[in-house]
Amino acid sequence: MINFENTKNDRRERVFQMLFSLDFYTEEPAEKIFESFFEDGDNVPTSGYLRDTFVGAAEFIKEADVMIASHAKNWSTSRMSGVTRNLLRLAIYELLKTETPPKVVINEALELSKKFGEDQEPVFINGILNSIAKEAEKL
């Protein structure tokens, strides 16, 4: 049985991993990717942070990518690492579509980028997210 920790940042990390998987299995529906993170016998959640955030962020990818492109000068999402691209997608979704405070969203994205990304990724991610948050009048 898979053990998803109870803290929100643990669940956020799982959603990021699911989004990252979606990059590789582009033909798979998001629902199938979500279910693949659970083992037989696990109760696959039908709602809650994991499902709602993953499905919402997966459905918001095109819009998030447009925002990323407009704020990342001379960088297309295809040139970004999968870590950067998917952390930005998740954070932009949370910034614009949830009630999570912007400072929390940005901080969590930065912590995940330090854990999974390269040295300069946190600076890049911070700049883009701050720009988007200010434009959306969230900061």
C-alpha positions as CSV (number, residue, x, y, z in Angstrom):
1,M,0.0,0.0,0.0
2,I,1.4,3.4,-0.9
3,N,1.9,5.9,1.9
4,F,1.3,9.5,0.9
5,E,2.3,11.6,3.8
6,N,-0.2,13.8,5.4
7,T,1.5,17.1,5.1
8,K,0.4,19.4,2.3
9,N,4.0,19.8,1.0
10,D,4.3,16.0,0.7
11,R,1.1,15.9,-1.3
12,R,2.3,18.8,-3.4
13,E,5.5,16.9,-4.2
14,R,3.3,13.9,-5.3
15,V,1.3,16.2,-7.6
16,F,4.5,17.6,-9.1
17,Q,5.7,14.0,-9.7
18,M,2.4,13.2,-11.4
19,L,2.7,16.3,-13.6
20,F,6.2,15.3,-14.5
21,S,5.0,11.8,-15.5
22,L,2.4,13.4,-17.7
23,D,5.2,14.9,-19.8
24,F,6.4,11.4,-20.6
25,Y,3.0,9.7,-21.1
26,T,1.3,12.4,-23.2
27,E,-1.1,10.0,-24.7
28,E,-2.3,8.7,-21.3
29,P,-5.3,10.5,-19.8
30,A,-4.5,12.3,-16.6
31,E,-6.8,9.9,-14.7
32,K,-4.7,7.0,-15.7
33,I,-1.5,8.8,-14.6
34,F,-3.1,9.6,-11.3
35,E,-4.2,6.0,-10.7
36,S,-0.7,4.7,-11.5
37,F,0.7,6.3,-8.4
38,F,-1.4,3.9,-6.3
39,E,-1.0,0.2,-5.8
40,D,-3.7,-2.5,-6.2
41,G,-5.7,-2.4,-3.0
42,D,-5.2,1.2,-2.3
43,N,-8.1,3.5,-2.0
44,V,-7.7,5.9,-4.9
45,P,-9.0,9.2,-3.8
46,T,-12.0,10.6,-5.7
47,S,-11.5,14.1,-4.4
48,G,-9.2,16.1,-2.1
49,Y,-6.0,17.9,-2.6
50,L,-4.1,15.2,-4.6
51,R,-6.8,14.5,-7.2
52,D,-8.2,18.0,-7.4
53,T,-4.8,19.7,-7.8
54,F,-3.4,17.2,-10.2
55,V,-6.5,17.1,-12.5
56,G,-6.8,20.9,-12.3
57,A,-3.2,21.5,-13.1
58,A,-3.2,18.9,-15.9
59,E,-6.2,20.7,-17.4
60,F,-4.5,24.1,-17.0
61,I,-1.2,23.1,-18.7
62,K,-1.9,25.0,-22.0
63,E,-2.9,28.2,-20.2
64,A,0.1,27.9,-17.8
65,D,2.5,27.4,-20.7
66,V,1.2,30.6,-22.4
67,M,1.8,32.5,-19.1
68,I,5.3,30.9,-18.7
69,A,6.2,31.9,-22.3
70,S,5.1,35.5,-21.7
71,H,7.1,35.9,-18.5
72,A,10.2,33.8,-19.4
73,K,12.1,36.0,-21.9
74,N,13.7,34.0,-24.6
75,W,12.7,30.7,-23.0
76,S,10.1,28.4,-24.4
77,T,8.7,25.6,-22.1
78,S,10.3,23.0,-24.4
79,R,13.7,24.5,-23.6
80,M,13.1,24.2,-19.9
81,S,13.9,21.2,-17.8
82,G,11.0,19.0,-17.0
83,V,11.4,20.0,-13.3
84,T,11.2,23.7,-14.0
85,R,8.4,23.3,-16.5
86,N,6.2,21.2,-14.2
87,L,6.9,23.1,-11.0
88,L,5.9,26.3,-12.8
89,R,2.7,24.7,-14.1
90,L,1.8,23.5,-10.7
91,A,2.6,26.8,-9.0
92,I,0.8,28.9,-11.6
93,Y,-2.3,26.7,-11.2
94,E,-2.2,27.1,-7.4
95,L,-1.5,30.8,-7.7
96,L,-4.4,31.5,-10.0
97,K,-7.0,28.8,-9.2
98,T,-6.7,28.1,-5.5
99,E,-6.9,30.0,-2.2
100,T,-3.3,29.0,-1.2
101,P,-1.5,32.2,-0.3
102,P,0.9,33.3,-3.0
103,K,4.0,33.4,-0.7
104,V,3.3,29.8,0.3
105,V,2.9,28.7,-3.4
106,I,6.1,30.4,-4.4
107,N,8.1,29.1,-1.4
108,E,6.9,25.5,-1.9
109,A,7.9,25.7,-5.6
110,L,11.3,27.0,-4.6
111,E,11.8,24.2,-2.1
112,L,10.8,21.6,-4.7
113,S,13.2,23.1,-7.2
114,K,16.0,22.9,-4.7
115,K,15.2,19.2,-4.1
116,F,14.7,18.1,-7.7
117,G,16.3,20.8,-9.9
118,E,19.6,22.3,-10.9
119,D,21.4,25.1,-9.0
120,Q,20.0,28.0,-10.9
121,E,16.4,26.8,-11.2
122,P,15.1,28.4,-8.0
123,V,16.2,31.9,-9.1
124,F,14.5,31.4,-12.5
125,I,11.3,30.0,-11.0
126,N,11.1,32.7,-8.4
127,G,11.4,35.4,-11.0
128,I,8.6,34.0,-13.2
129,L,6.3,33.3,-10.3
130,N,6.7,36.7,-8.7
131,S,6.1,38.3,-12.0
132,I,2.9,36.3,-12.6
133,A,1.7,36.9,-9.0
134,K,2.2,40.6,-9.3
135,E,0.4,40.7,-12.7
136,A,-2.5,38.8,-11.1
137,E,-2.4,41.2,-8.2
138,K,-1.7,38.4,-5.8
139,L,1.4,40.1,-4.3
